[in-house]
């Protein structure tokens, strides 16, 4: 008997990859995906705990299932991911009709947990971080993970895929819940990573994005004492036939070394795109956040990037309204965006998370209205910078990995066979142009004639249009 599965994913790329692997595992056992939650006999929520809004969204969704479960008690409801690891019994207390919860390190147990629930067993809980006695210094490296089970239908496009190279985090920034939900930092075996990349290439994937909480800190030491670092891993992956582009997120500033930058420079497949969160422009705030570097050290890193990779695009994260942030301290964030001219920045209003150092030691004293105003101001400055940087591409051609029709394509009334297509450059800029669906999955030259802060607009380069000056 086949089962119908509904899965909803909240949060980061890690969660998207986790969901893909869970679905691949369940497909092997006869499950079929459905987008209709009412038609499903198995309902899974893959959750995020980074911000309160993400958790509220899941609890709200669970609330809508109460009546459904009452009318159809045979439906199986599972909560997996970071919120499951963090809240544990709280989820059962708030939604007692949930059948099981499972942390991000135990996701391969999902099929068995579903079977147990279907057989009428009581609520199940599978969680764990691999840390002993709550100590951050003494770490048990036993985090469970998947073999490379992949499902192309779960990806944003058939040509791009995420590939996890690192699990967990040991940085313990005061605002961050990740070490408490994903466990200790561990680099996966490089040969396992390479074999998974080959699987992706065989499935038609052209671009892989390597995932890790601090991905450039990647390190793996085998039984013989041989160490593989991020630069070594990139060289191994560069040799995988079929893979055309390699990206990686998220980077930690202190571990952005010259050797890694030179490796990126020397390997054509590796994209000159670096997401390196600064988080704040004030040394006092960085210290309060326990980020482990100063603005001066971040500046040195940026100069190293510019010297080694002059055409690189760098993006960042910022938290506004963190505990005790003054107007003057916020202004340092504005100054930093203007100085470093990031391609884009992801800007977040501070959200206190239970279990973090900040929640236990610092006071969340910046009013929400002030957080919102600072968020909007910093975003406006970043958009101004992004637009100015994008304008530089006008008159140049870029190589675009065509992802498919744009979200607006079906709404546009376009004469003839042309359709608005969308793709990304090697440096991760979004490009929109008129083309056709057969071009999806190709890397094509597009000449840029217009820009916004978020998008480049262009036209296909043909023999008639002649040679162009190329840009990343």
KAMOUR-V409051 format. One record per residue. NEAR is the number of other ideal C-beta (glycine too) atoms within 8 Angstrom. Layout:
# KAMOUR-V409051
<<NEAR> <NEAR>>
This chain:
# KAMOUR-V409051
<<3> <6> <9> <12> <14> <14> <12> <9> <9> <12> <12> <7> <9> <12> <15> <11> <12> <14> <13> <13> <13> <14> <15> <12> <13> <13> <11> <7> <7> <8> <12> <9> <11> <9> <4> <7> <9> <5> <7> <12> <7> <14> <13> <15> <14> <14> <16> <13> <14> <11> <10> <8> <7> <14> <13> <8> <9> <13> <10> <8> <10> <15> <8> <8> <14> <10> <7> <11> <11> <8> <5> <7> <5> <6> <12> <11> <13> <17> <17> <16> <17> <17> <15> <16> <16> <12> <10> <10> <7> <7> <14> <11> <6> <8> <13> <6> <9> <13> <11> <14> <15> <15> <16> <13> <15> <11> <13> <8> <9> <14> <9> <7> <14> <14> <8> <10> <13> <8> <6> <4> <6> <3> <7> <11> <10> <11> <12> <8> <14> <12> <12> <7> <5> <4> <8> <7> <4> <7> <11> <8> <7> <5> <12> <6> <8> <8> <3> <8> <9> <12> <11> <10> <6> <9> <11> <4> <9> <9> <11> <13> <12> <12> <13> <12> <13> <15> <12> <15> <12> <9> <11> <10> <9> <12> <10> <12> <13> <11> <14> <9> <15> <14> <13> <14> <11> <10> <9> <12> <7> <11> <6> <9> <14> <11> <9> <11> <13> <9> <10> <13> <12> <7> <10> <9> <14> <12> <13> <15> <12> <14> <14> <15> <11> <13> <15> <12> <11> <13> <9> <10> <7> <8> <3> <4> <6> <6> <7> <13> <9> <12> <9> <9> <14> <14> <10> <12> <15> <10> <6> <11> <5> <8> <15> <8> <12> <14> <12> <12> <11> <11> <14> <11> <13> <7> <9> <14> <6> <7> <7> <13> <13> <9> <12> <13> <9> <5> <11> <3> <9> <12> <9> <13> <13> <12> <11> <13> <10> <13> <11> <15> <13> <10> <8> <7> <14> <13> <8> <11> <14> <10> <10> <5> <8> <7> <12> <7> <10> <11> <10> <8> <11> <10> <8> <11> <13> <9> <6> <10> <11> <5> <8> <12> <12> <13> <13> <14> <12> <15> <12> <15> <12> <14> <11> <10> <12> <6> <5> <6> <13> <12> <9> <13> <15> <12> <9> <12> <17> <9> <7> <11> <8> <12> <11> <8> <12> <8> <10> <11> <11> <14> <8> <9> <14> <7> <7> <13> <9> <14> <11> <5> <6> <10> <5> <9> <5> <11> <5> <7> <6> <9> <13> <9> <8> <14> <13> <8> <9> <16> <10> <8> <11> <13> <9> <9> <12> <13> <11> <9> <9> <13> <8> <8> <12> <9> <7> <12> <13> <17> <11> <14> <14> <14> <12> <8> <10> <8> <4> <7> <10> <5> <4> <7> <3> <8> <4> <4> <4> <9> <11> <13> <18> <12> <12> <9> <12> <10> <12> <11> <12> <9> <16> <11> <12> <9> <10> <8> <8> <4> <10> <12> <9> <7> <8> <12> <11> <16> <13> <15> <8> <8> <12> <8> <8> <6> <9> <15> <11> <15> <9> <12> <10> <5> <4> <4> <9> <5> <2> <10> <6> <9> <9> <9>>
